[in-house]
Amino acid sequence: MPLTCHACGTRVAAPGGLCPACWAGLELVAGPVCDVYDTPMTQDAGPGAVSARAMEHPPGWNRARGVTVFSEVSQRLVHALKYRDRHEVAPAMARMMVHAGRDLLADADLIAPVPLHRWRLWTRRYNQSALLAGEVARLSGKRLAPDLAARVRRTRSQVGLGQSERNRNVKGAFCVSPQHTGSVMGRKVLLIDDVMTSGATASECGRALHAAGAAEVDVLVFALVSGGA
């Protein structure tokens, strides 16, 4: 089969990449950004600077990083992996995630995907976040813990919900089973997901990991909706 761009299908010279037009259309997250939400800041306050949002509404994680703003090109990549069974897109996305999240990976003890509920996993047949987590672990050499967190409550889709509705929808949806508490205790966990919109899902999952004894929980995603978490 001819080599094609993962985003648009245009012929490319090397496997696993994007065509020049799609590379140019990928809106990479750039600083200065909030160290907690990875959202743009108007002034560069130096390493570790946090936004007013982070101080007023601290999430259930410590730091978040994303590769790109959720735009036309990144949406094509995410949807190809998530909805069209294009598993070959995962390594390319993961390579970019490893670069964007290199500071988080340097500190991480464990890499874990944001889990799907068993019924959604059954209907979709795979967890796209788990595919990305596996690739990130392989590329970084970090330990993968695919079943560290569990989604114990079935929730409705977050699409179309406001912030407060999203928070209520995922409240209490995650836990760490007793068999994994020993693995979590005192460890720095890096949560992997494909997209972060409001941050409600990752925040609730992070709170479950903190409650189980995690020393820190960071989040690494491919795309941030509206450039933020």
Summary of the structure (lengths in Angstrom):
residues: 229
radius of gyration: 17.0
end to end distance: 37.7
largest distance: 52.0
contacts: 753
relative contact order: 0.18
helix: 40%
strand: 17%
